[in-house]
Every structure is written in C-alpha cells, then in structure tokens.
Amino acid sequence: MKTFTLDEAQALLPVVESLLNRAIEAKQAASDLQEEMSALVRRVFTNGGMFLDIAAAQKRKIALDALVQRAKDALREIDAIGVQVKDLDTGLLDFPCLLEGETVLLCWKRGEPRIDFWHRVEDGFAGRQPIDERFRRAAPEKLN
C-alpha cells in the first residue's frame, strides 16, 4: 500500500479533487439520464405502447454507458495514485499515511480547503481528529 506524508497528500489534493469532481459529475449525469430512460419505459408501459424513437433511445444508452465509464475511469485513476475513495456521494477521500509506525488515514472531504483531519483505519470517518504536529514532523520513510 502506498503511503503519503501530509505534504505529499496536500500536493496531490488538486489532482485527486479534479478526478473526484469528474467522477461525481459523471455519476450525477448518468443518474439523471437513467431517470429519463426509466420515465420513458414507464410511459411506454402505462400508455399501452407508444411510438418510440429507437435511435434516440439508443443514443441515450450509449451516452449513459459513456458517463458510467467516465466515472469508473476517474475512480480508477484515484485508486492508481494510492488514494482511497470512501464515499463518492459526499466526496470523502483517505490518504494512507505512516504515523509513528502505524498506518493511519489522512481524511479529506470535498469542499474542505485542505487536509485537516486524520483517523485510524479501524475508526473511520466518525473517528476523525484534527491534524497535529506529529504529522508535520513526520519525514518520509527512506528506502535503502
């Protein structure tokens, strides 16, 4: 598992925030399009059948698939960086970090200006604590 210092995580934040926004926007657009498609299906069934523009429906399906893929690609990029998406709807990310020999998670939520919180792996979001001086002193582990 990749780990980050606080400074490394802060430096990556604009990149992962942009990817997260892309995933959230694509997910929302896909959800909206899916609702449109579901409403169309309901209308077809409740009206006992109706003229359906197959080409337009197929274009919607292709657009939906593209939006879903866009969200998956953005999430895959975040994962490849080593950052964990904990909740896409709220925009909750965790950056694994070594603190005094223990793996903890630097915790950031969409809308926060910087990473100001952390928690132990087992504590989750409910266990968020403010970043303290130990994180500012922590030096990256050196590889031999």
N, C-alpha and C positions, 0 to 999 in steps of 0.2 A: 504494500500500500504506500502510495506517495504521501509524504507529509510536507507541510508548509510552515515556514516561520510566519509570524504575524505580518512582517514587512512583505514577504512574498505573496501572501494571501491578499493583502491590501493592493499590491501592484497588479494582481490578476483580476481584481474585482471589476474594473470596467469591461474587460473581455468577457468574463462569465456573466456579468449583468446583461450585456448585449445579447449573448446567446440565450440567456434565460428569457429575456423580453421577446426574442424571436419565437421561442417555443411557446410562450404564453399566448402571444398574439395569434400564432398559427392554430393553437388549440382552441382559442375562442372563436376564430373564424370558422374552423371545422365544426365546432359545436353549433354555431349559427346556421351553417349550411346544412348540417344534419337535421336540424329542426325544420328548416324549409322543406327538405326532402320528405321528412316524416309527415308534415302537414299535407303535402301533395298526395302521399299514399293514403292518408285518412280521407281526403276529399274524393279520391277515386273510389274508395270502398263505400263511403257514405252516400255518394251520388249514384251508386249502381253502375259505375263505369262512366268514363268521360273521354273526350279527346285528349290524348296525352302526347305532347311533343317529345318523342323518344330521343331525338338528337339533343334537345335542351337538357333532358334528364340525364343523358349520358355525359354531357359536358359538366353538369353539376357533380356527378360521381367522380369524374376524372379530377375535377378541382378539389373535391373532398379528399381523395387519395393523395394528391399533391400536398395539401395542407398537413395531413397526418404525417406524411413523410418528412416534411419540413420540420415539424415539431420533434420527431424522432431523431433527425439528424442533429439538431441543436442540442438535444439532451445527450446524444452520443458524444458530441464534441466536449461538452462539460465533463462527462464521465472520463473521457480520454485524458483530460487535463489533470484529473485526480480529485475533482470536487464532487461532492455528493448532493444530489437534488433530493431533499427530504419531502417537500410539498410544492408541487408545481402551481397549485391554485393560489397559494399565499406567497410563492416565490422564496421559499426557505432553502438555503444552501448551508452545507457544512464543509469546512476545510480541515482535514485531519492534520494534527499538529502534535509534535512531541513536547511534552512539558514535564521536566524532571523525570524523564524515563518512562512516562505514561503517555499513551496515545489519547488525546482529547480532541474535541472538535471546536474549531473556531466557527461561530454561528452568525450568519448574516441573513436578514430578511429584506426582501425587496422594499425599497423606499428608505431604508436606513442609509445615511451618508457614508458610513464606513463600518468596518467590523469592530464592534464594541463589546461583544459577548462571546462566551465560550461555555461548554458544558462537557461533562464526562460522557463517554459513549453510552453508558447504561442509563443516564439521567434524561437524555433527550431535551427537547425544547423547554419543557417545564422546569428543568434544572439550570437554565441559563444564568450565568453570573457575569458581572462586568469584567472586562479585561483588566488585569492588574499588572504590576511592574514585572512580575516573573516572565511575562510574555515579551516584554520589551528588552529584557536582558538575555533571553534565550538566543543562543547562537545556533546556526545550522550545524547539524552533525557532519563531521568531516569523514570522507571516505578515504581509506588508506590505499 
